[in-house]
């Protein structure tokens, strides 16, 4: 999505979420600035207006890649 910055929710601490940008830089944002259903591991897109929206497709794909890597650790 053009003009959108991608962030991954690294962790939630108190009233803040620590987000990691594509560049690797981490930033803290107050939870009220984020979608109500924000959770660790979620992909968020931030538009030019500063608003965050969930990226469900990327979140799902990221979780599937992690699960596949995890499962491969226990294969015979």
Buried (B, 14 or more C-beta within 10 A) or exposed (E): EEEBBBBBBBEBEEEBBBBBEEEEEEEEBEBEEBBEEBEEEBBBBBEEEEEBEBBEEBBEEBEEEEEEEEEEEEEE
